[in-house]
Amino acid sequence: MKHQYILAVFLFLIFSQYSIAQQSEKKFGRNEIIEDLEYLNNSLKDAHYNLYAYTSEKDFSENYQNVKQSIAKDSVTLLQATTIFQKVISVVNNGHTEIDFPGASYRTYAYSGGTLFPLEIAFEHNKSLIRKNFSDNSDIKIGSEIININGILMKDILAQIYPQVAAERTYFKNAKIEMISFPRLYWQVFGKQDNFQIEIRSNGAVKKHSIKAVNLIEGYETPRDEVLNAQMKLKFYKNTAYLNPGDFSGDEQKYQSFIDSAFVEIKKRNSKNLITDLMNNAGGNDSFSNYLVSYFADKPFKWNSEFTLKTSQFLKEHTRKHNDTANAYFQKILNYKDGEIYNFEFDDYRPQPKQKIFTGAVYVLVNRQSYSQAAVAAAQIQDYNFGTIVGEETGDFPTLYASQFQYSLPNTGIVVKVSKGQIVRVNGSKKPEGVIPDIMIKDHLLDEEDEILNGLLKKLN
């Protein structure tokens, strides 16, 4: 279920493929774009588990027709095409049904001497707060509220960015904008701009500033860190162990070895408390999160109460081409009638042997950047009373339309990701909400100051 938004990959592309990126961006004819648009529309209707869960059929169809009619140019770039298709898929309002930020176009722009708006933004309490300042204006203070850019109010700027971002609600859209990064998305929607007139509010006073754009590579990408930054880490604070398992994906054997060794050390230290950090976590697969939970679970457990899938003609064709149809999971897709929804059962996951299990108090840290399986795992731990959840509400829902599969549009090759299943959290709740912590602590500005961890340590000590 992992989101493919780990945008550090852009840095790899930017710095390792310079010669490739010199070429100008490919263009497509209007008819090719219309064909791909119709393909996207039909495939979503056929393959999505519940296309109208968060939008009406009327709104979806009207938006599709409006987007289609807006295509007036005879020649469309890959960036323009991506922006067009995102406007169709984002109306589904499903975070796992999406078209990613246009990384290839961004790379091309980088090598053409591209520049970006130099302020990163966090969204808190209906305010746009400056979280990073890469400009040469030191008078702009971190935490100040940005009111407008070039005379356009932030709420109106966001209204133009939202159609490029797939999410169930505004809270989650804002979290995704923080994660993808506001300057990247501002460039996608508004294009290259060399100078910005901004108005900010700081300590009750409103001031205007003029700032220059910064070079995309040296001035923006090089000095910054991605929001999704979960890394395997084990630390100790007196009688409390701190464990960050990293994302729930990658080399599973390496992951399990790290978790095994971490709990050996935690046992050796006789730690009374365990803090498991799922903040800024991209999610991944249940086999990873279950293995972690097995070290402090006191009974057999599952990661959901219900997991259902919808098969379709489109999904069947995709499965035959790309998956091992001898596998029971993919075999079931082919065995049911087109459009049929069916249940897929998971066996109980057993805890580790008693001598290995951590029996102290468990605390799990989450924030609005705890995605997909990270949110699902936090809900699982909460619902089984395996631990106490600490932090702020997750952007992603723990009951969600997911089980993502992906395919490419035939002419442009743009990758589409679609939810073919529904996962219901362990307690059976289908409320459209994130994981609500037992102890609420706000993650202010998503910066290096870790309010959630420090706030919990203060309570424990």
C-alpha positions as CSV (number, residue, x, y, z in Angstrom):
1,M,0.0,0.0,0.0
2,K,3.0,2.3,0.0
3,H,2.8,5.8,-1.4
4,Q,5.3,6.4,-4.2
5,Y,6.0,9.9,-3.1
6,I,9.5,9.5,-1.7
7,L,10.7,12.4,-3.7
8,A,14.3,12.1,-2.8
9,V,14.4,10.0,-5.9
10,F,14.3,13.3,-7.8
11,L,17.7,14.2,-6.4
12,F,19.0,10.9,-7.6
13,L,17.6,11.5,-11.1
14,I,18.8,15.1,-11.1
15,F,22.4,14.4,-10.2
16,S,22.9,11.0,-11.8
17,Q,21.3,11.4,-15.3
18,Y,22.5,14.8,-16.4
19,S,23.1,13.9,-20.1
20,I,19.7,12.3,-20.4
21,A,17.9,15.3,-19.0
22,Q,19.4,17.7,-21.6
23,Q,16.7,16.8,-24.1
24,S,13.6,18.9,-24.3
25,E,10.3,17.6,-23.0
26,K,8.3,15.3,-25.4
27,K,5.1,16.7,-26.9
28,F,1.8,15.0,-27.8
29,G,-0.9,15.9,-30.3
30,R,-4.4,16.9,-29.0
31,N,-5.9,13.6,-30.3
32,E,-3.3,11.6,-28.3
33,I,-4.2,13.5,-25.2
34,I,-8.0,13.0,-25.8
35,E,-7.5,9.3,-26.3
36,D,-5.5,9.0,-23.1
37,L,-8.1,11.0,-21.2
38,E,-10.9,8.7,-22.4
39,Y,-8.8,5.7,-21.5
40,L,-8.3,7.1,-18.0
41,N,-12.0,7.8,-17.6
42,N,-13.0,4.3,-18.7
43,S,-10.4,2.5,-16.7
44,L,-11.2,4.3,-13.5
45,K,-14.9,3.5,-13.9
46,D,-14.1,-0.2,-14.6
47,A,-11.3,-0.9,-12.1
48,H,-11.8,1.3,-9.1
49,Y,-13.3,-0.4,-6.0
50,N,-15.8,2.4,-5.4
51,L,-15.3,5.4,-7.6
52,Y,-18.1,7.4,-6.1
53,A,-17.3,6.9,-2.4
54,Y,-16.1,10.5,-1.9
55,T,-17.6,12.2,-5.0
56,S,-20.8,11.9,-6.9
57,E,-21.1,10.4,-10.4
58,K,-22.5,13.7,-11.6
59,D,-19.6,15.7,-10.2
60,F,-17.1,13.3,-11.6
61,S,-18.7,13.3,-15.1
62,E,-19.1,17.1,-15.2
63,N,-15.4,17.6,-14.2
64,Y,-14.3,15.1,-16.8
65,Q,-16.2,16.9,-19.5
66,N,-14.9,20.3,-18.4
67,V,-11.3,19.1,-18.5
68,K,-11.8,17.5,-21.9
69,Q,-13.3,20.7,-23.3
70,S,-10.4,22.7,-21.9
71,I,-7.8,21.0,-24.1
72,A,-7.5,23.5,-26.9
73,K,-3.8,23.3,-27.9
74,D,-2.7,21.1,-30.8
75,S,0.6,20.3,-29.0
76,V,0.8,19.4,-25.3
77,T,3.9,18.8,-23.3
78,L,4.3,15.9,-20.8
79,L,4.0,18.3,-17.9
80,Q,0.8,19.8,-19.3
81,A,-0.6,16.3,-20.0
82,T,0.2,15.2,-16.4
83,T,-1.5,18.3,-15.0
84,I,-4.6,17.7,-17.2
85,F,-4.9,14.0,-16.1
86,Q,-4.4,14.8,-12.4
87,K,-7.4,17.2,-12.6
88,V,-9.6,14.2,-13.6
89,I,-8.3,11.7,-11.1
90,S,-8.1,14.0,-8.1
91,V,-11.9,14.5,-8.1
92,V,-12.2,10.9,-7.0
93,N,-10.9,12.2,-3.6
94,N,-9.0,9.0,-2.9
95,G,-5.4,9.3,-1.8
96,H,-4.4,5.9,-3.3
97,T,-6.0,6.7,-6.7
98,E,-3.6,9.2,-8.1
99,I,-1.1,10.3,-10.7
100,D,2.2,11.3,-9.1
101,F,4.0,14.7,-9.3
102,P,5.6,15.0,-12.7
103,G,9.1,14.0,-11.8
104,A,10.4,13.6,-15.4
105,S,9.3,17.1,-16.3
106,Y,10.7,18.4,-13.1
107,R,14.1,16.9,-14.0
108,T,14.0,18.4,-17.5
109,Y,13.2,21.8,-15.9
110,A,16.1,21.4,-13.4
111,Y,18.6,21.1,-16.2
112,S,17.2,24.0,-18.2
113,G,18.3,26.3,-15.3
114,G,15.0,26.0,-13.5
115,T,14.2,28.1,-10.4
116,L,11.7,27.8,-7.6
117,F,9.8,29.8,-5.0
118,P,12.3,29.7,-2.0
119,L,9.9,29.2,0.9
120,E,8.6,25.8,2.1
121,I,5.3,25.9,3.9
122,A,3.5,23.9,6.6
123,F,-0.3,24.1,7.0
124,E,-1.6,24.4,10.5
125,H,-4.9,25.7,12.0
126,N,-5.9,27.1,8.5
127,K,-2.7,29.0,8.2
128,S,0.2,28.8,5.8
129,L,3.3,28.9,7.9
130,I,6.9,29.3,6.6
131,R,8.8,26.2,7.7
132,K,12.0,26.6,5.6
133,N,13.5,29.8,4.2
134,F,16.0,29.3,1.2
135,S,15.8,32.9,0.1
136,D,18.5,35.5,0.7
137,N,16.1,37.5,2.9
138,S,17.0,36.8,6.6
139,D,14.2,39.1,7.8
140,I,11.7,36.4,6.9
141,K,11.3,34.4,10.0
142,I,10.4,30.7,10.3
143,G,6.9,30.2,11.6
144,S,5.6,33.5,10.0
145,E,2.3,33.2,8.2
146,I,2.4,33.8,4.5
147,I,-0.7,35.7,3.4
148,N,-0.3,36.1,-0.4
149,I,2.2,35.7,-3.2
150,N,2.3,38.2,-6.1
151,G,-1.0,39.6,-4.9
152,I,-2.8,36.2,-4.9
153,L,-4.2,35.1,-1.5
154,M,-2.8,31.7,-0.3
155,K,-6.3,30.2,-0.1
156,D,-6.7,31.0,-3.9
157,I,-3.3,29.6,-4.7
158,L,-4.2,26.4,-2.9
159,A,-7.5,26.2,-4.7
160,Q,-5.5,26.0,-7.9
161,I,-3.0,23.4,-6.5
162,Y,-5.6,21.1,-5.0
163,P,-6.7,19.6,-8.3
164,Q,-3.2,18.2,-8.8
165,V,-3.3,16.4,-5.4
166,A,-5.4,13.2,-4.7
167,A,-6.7,12.9,-1.1
168,E,-9.9,12.3,0.8
169,R,-10.1,15.7,2.5
170,T,-8.4,19.1,2.7
171,Y,-6.4,18.1,5.8
172,F,-4.8,15.2,3.8
173,K,-4.3,17.4,0.7
174,N,-2.4,19.9,2.8
175,A,-0.3,17.1,4.3
176,K,0.5,15.8,0.8
177,I,1.5,19.3,-0.4
178,E,3.9,19.6,2.6
179,M,5.3,16.2,1.6
180,I,5.6,16.8,-2.2
181,S,6.7,20.4,-1.3
182,F,4.8,23.6,-2.0
183,P,7.6,25.1,-4.2
184,R,7.5,22.1,-6.6
185,L,3.7,22.2,-6.9
186,Y,3.7,26.0,-7.2
187,W,6.0,25.6,-10.2
188,Q,3.8,22.9,-11.7
189,V,0.7,25.1,-11.6
190,F,2.1,28.6,-12.0
191,G,5.2,28.0,-14.0
192,K,8.6,29.7,-13.8
193,Q,8.8,33.0,-12.0
194,D,11.9,34.9,-11.2
195,N,10.7,37.4,-8.5
196,F,8.0,37.2,-5.9
197,Q,6.2,39.9,-3.9
198,I,5.0,38.3,-0.7
199,E,3.0,39.5,2.3
200,I,3.6,37.8,5.7
201,R,2.3,38.2,9.2
202,S,4.8,37.9,12.1
203,N,4.1,38.7,15.7
204,G,0.8,40.4,14.7
205,A,2.5,42.7,12.2
206,V,2.0,42.4,8.4
207,K,5.0,43.2,6.2
208,K,5.7,43.0,2.5
209,H,8.9,41.5,1.1
210,S,10.5,41.1,-2.3
211,I,12.4,37.8,-2.8
212,K,14.1,36.2,-5.8
213,A,13.6,32.6,-7.0
214,V,16.4,30.2,-6.2
215,N,18.2,27.7,-8.5
216,L,16.3,24.5,-8.3
217,I,19.3,22.2,-7.7
218,E,21.8,24.3,-5.8
219,G,19.4,26.6,-4.0
220,Y,16.6,24.3,-3.2
221,E,17.1,20.5,-3.6
222,T,20.7,20.3,-2.3
223,P,20.2,22.1,1.1
224,R,16.9,20.5,2.0
225,D,15.6,17.2,3.4
226,E,12.4,15.4,2.4
227,V,9.5,15.3,4.8
228,L,9.3,11.5,4.5
229,N,12.5,10.6,6.2
230,A,11.9,7.5,8.3
231,Q,15.1,5.6,9.0
232,M,16.0,2.5,11.0
233,K,17.2,3.8,14.4
234,L,17.5,2.6,18.0
235,K,18.3,5.0,20.9
236,F,17.9,5.0,24.6
237,Y,16.6,7.7,27.0
238,K,17.3,6.4,30.5
239,N,14.7,3.6,31.0
240,T,13.0,4.3,27.7
241,A,13.9,2.7,24.3
242,Y,13.2,4.6,21.1
243,L,12.8,2.6,17.9
244,N,12.2,3.9,14.4
245,P,11.7,0.9,12.2
246,G,12.0,2.9,8.9
247,D,9.4,2.5,6.1
248,F,7.6,-0.8,5.9
249,S,9.2,-1.7,2.6
250,G,12.5,-2.6,1.0
251,D,14.8,-5.6,1.9
252,E,12.6,-7.6,4.2
253,Q,15.4,-9.8,5.5
254,K,17.5,-6.8,6.4
255,Y,14.4,-5.2,8.1
256,Q,13.7,-8.3,10.2
257,S,17.3,-8.5,11.2
258,F,17.2,-4.9,12.5
259,I,14.0,-5.5,14.4
260,D,15.4,-8.7,15.9
261,S,18.7,-7.1,17.1
262,A,16.8,-4.0,18.3
263,F,14.6,-6.0,20.7
264,V,17.6,-8.1,21.9
265,E,19.2,-4.8,22.9
266,I,16.0,-3.4,24.4
267,K,15.7,-6.6,26.5
268,K,19.3,-6.4,27.6
269,R,18.9,-2.8,28.8
270,N,15.7,-3.8,30.8
271,S,13.8,-0.8,29.2
272,K,10.5,-0.1,30.9
273,N,9.1,1.9,28.0
274,L,9.2,1.5,24.3
275,I,8.6,4.4,21.9
276,T,8.0,3.3,18.3
277,D,8.2,6.1,15.8
278,L,5.9,6.0,12.8
279,M,6.1,9.7,12.0
280,N,7.1,10.9,8.5
281,N,6.6,7.2,7.4
282,A,5.7,6.4,3.8
283,G,4.1,3.1,4.8
284,G,4.6,-0.1,2.8
285,N,3.5,-3.8,3.4
286,D,1.7,-5.5,6.2
287,S,4.4,-8.2,6.5
288,F,6.8,-5.5,7.7
289,S,4.5,-3.9,10.2
290,N,3.2,-7.2,11.5
291,Y,6.7,-8.3,12.3
292,L,7.3,-5.2,14.4
293,V,4.0,-5.6,16.2
294,S,4.7,-9.3,16.9
295,Y,7.4,-8.1,19.4
296,F,4.9,-6.5,21.8
297,A,1.6,-8.2,21.0
298,D,0.2,-10.3,23.8
299,K,-2.1,-12.4,21.5
300,P,-2.5,-13.4,17.9
301,F,-3.6,-10.5,15.7
302,K,-4.6,-9.3,12.2
303,W,-3.9,-6.0,10.5
304,N,-7.5,-5.5,9.4
305,S,-11.0,-6.6,10.2
306,E,-12.0,-6.9,6.6
307,F,-10.1,-6.8,3.3
308,T,-12.2,-6.9,0.1
309,L,-11.3,-6.6,-3.5
310,K,-13.2,-5.8,-6.7
311,T,-12.3,-7.6,-9.9
312,S,-12.9,-6.2,-13.3
313,Q,-12.2,-6.8,-16.9
314,F,-9.5,-4.1,-16.8
315,L,-7.9,-5.6,-13.7
316,K,-8.0,-9.1,-15.1
317,E,-6.2,-8.1,-18.3
318,H,-3.6,-6.3,-16.2
319,T,-3.2,-9.3,-13.9
320,R,-2.6,-11.7,-16.8
321,K,0.1,-9.4,-18.3
322,H,2.0,-8.5,-15.1
323,N,1.4,-11.0,-12.3
324,D,1.9,-14.6,-11.4
325,T,-1.5,-16.1,-11.9
326,A,-0.5,-19.3,-10.1
327,N,-0.4,-17.2,-6.9
328,A,-3.7,-17.6,-4.9
329,Y,-4.1,-13.8,-4.5
330,F,-3.9,-13.1,-8.2
331,Q,-5.8,-16.3,-9.1
332,K,-8.8,-15.0,-7.2
333,I,-8.9,-11.9,-9.3
334,L,-9.4,-14.0,-12.4
335,N,-11.9,-16.4,-10.8
336,Y,-14.7,-13.9,-9.9
337,K,-17.1,-12.2,-12.3
338,D,-16.3,-8.7,-13.6
339,G,-17.4,-6.1,-11.1
340,E,-17.7,-8.6,-8.3
341,I,-16.5,-7.7,-4.8
342,Y,-15.0,-10.5,-2.7
343,N,-13.3,-11.0,0.6
344,F,-9.7,-12.0,1.0
345,E,-8.9,-13.6,4.3
346,F,-5.6,-13.2,6.2
347,D,-4.4,-15.7,8.8
348,D,-3.8,-14.5,12.3
349,Y,-0.2,-13.3,12.9
350,R,1.4,-14.9,16.0
351,P,3.4,-13.0,18.5
352,Q,7.1,-13.8,19.0
353,P,8.0,-16.4,21.6
354,K,7.4,-15.2,25.2
355,Q,11.1,-14.8,26.0
356,K,11.5,-12.3,23.2
357,I,8.4,-10.2,23.7
358,F,8.7,-6.7,25.2
359,T,6.3,-6.5,28.1
360,G,6.7,-2.9,29.2
361,A,4.6,0.1,28.2
362,V,4.5,0.8,24.4
363,Y,3.9,4.2,22.9
364,V,3.6,4.8,19.1
365,L,4.3,8.2,17.6
366,V,2.3,9.4,14.6
367,N,1.8,12.7,12.8
368,R,0.0,13.9,9.7
369,Q,2.8,12.5,7.6
370,S,2.2,8.9,8.7
371,Y,1.0,7.3,5.5
372,S,-0.8,4.2,4.4
373,Q,0.5,1.1,6.3
374,A,2.0,3.3,9.0
375,A,-1.5,4.7,9.7
376,V,-3.0,1.2,9.4
377,A,-0.4,-0.3,11.9
378,A,-1.0,2.5,14.4
379,A,-4.8,1.9,14.3
380,Q,-4.1,-1.9,14.7
381,I,-1.9,-1.2,17.8
382,Q,-4.6,1.1,19.2
383,D,-7.5,-1.3,18.5
384,Y,-5.8,-4.3,20.1
385,N,-4.6,-2.1,23.1
386,F,-1.1,-3.1,22.3
387,G,0.1,0.4,22.9
388,T,-0.7,4.1,23.4
389,I,-0.8,6.4,20.3
390,V,0.8,9.8,20.7
391,G,1.0,12.8,18.4
392,E,-1.5,14.3,15.9
393,E,-4.2,12.8,13.7
394,T,-2.8,11.1,10.6
395,G,-3.7,12.5,7.2
396,D,-4.4,9.0,5.8
397,F,-7.4,7.0,6.9
398,P,-6.8,3.6,8.6
399,T,-10.0,2.4,6.9
400,L,-9.3,3.2,3.3
401,Y,-9.6,2.4,-0.4
402,A,-6.2,1.0,-1.3
403,S,-4.6,-2.2,-2.5
404,Q,-3.2,0.0,-5.3
405,F,-2.3,-1.3,-8.7
406,Q,-0.8,0.8,-11.5
407,Y,-0.8,1.0,-15.3
408,S,0.4,3.4,-18.0
409,L,-1.7,5.5,-20.3
410,P,-1.1,4.2,-23.9
411,N,0.1,7.4,-25.6
412,T,1.8,9.5,-23.0
413,G,3.0,6.6,-20.8
414,I,1.9,8.5,-17.7
415,V,1.4,6.1,-14.7
416,V,-2.0,5.8,-13.1
417,K,-2.5,4.3,-9.7
418,V,-5.9,2.9,-8.7
419,S,-7.4,1.4,-5.6
420,K,-8.9,-2.0,-6.3
421,G,-9.7,-2.8,-2.6
422,Q,-11.0,-1.6,0.7
423,I,-9.3,-2.2,4.0
424,V,-11.2,-1.8,7.3
425,R,-9.4,-1.2,10.5
426,V,-9.3,-3.8,13.2
427,N,-12.2,-2.3,15.3
428,G,-14.4,-2.2,12.2
429,S,-14.9,1.5,12.2
430,K,-15.5,3.1,8.8
431,K,-15.5,6.7,10.0
432,P,-13.8,9.0,7.5
433,E,-11.0,10.0,9.9
434,G,-7.3,9.5,10.5
435,V,-5.9,7.7,13.5
436,I,-6.8,9.8,16.5
437,P,-4.0,9.7,19.1
438,D,-4.7,8.9,22.8
439,I,-2.3,11.6,23.7
440,M,-2.5,14.7,21.4
441,I,0.7,16.6,20.7
442,K,1.1,18.9,17.6
443,D,4.0,18.5,15.2
444,H,4.7,22.2,14.6
445,L,6.3,23.0,11.2
446,L,7.5,19.4,10.6
447,D,11.0,20.7,11.5
448,E,14.0,19.3,13.4
449,E,12.4,20.2,16.7
450,D,10.6,17.0,17.6
451,E,7.7,18.2,19.8
452,I,5.9,14.9,19.8
453,L,8.9,12.8,21.0
454,N,10.1,15.4,23.4
455,G,6.6,16.0,24.8
456,L,6.2,12.3,25.4
457,L,9.6,11.9,27.1
458,K,8.7,14.8,29.3
459,K,5.5,13.0,30.4
460,L,7.4,9.7,31.0
461,N,10.1,11.3,33.1
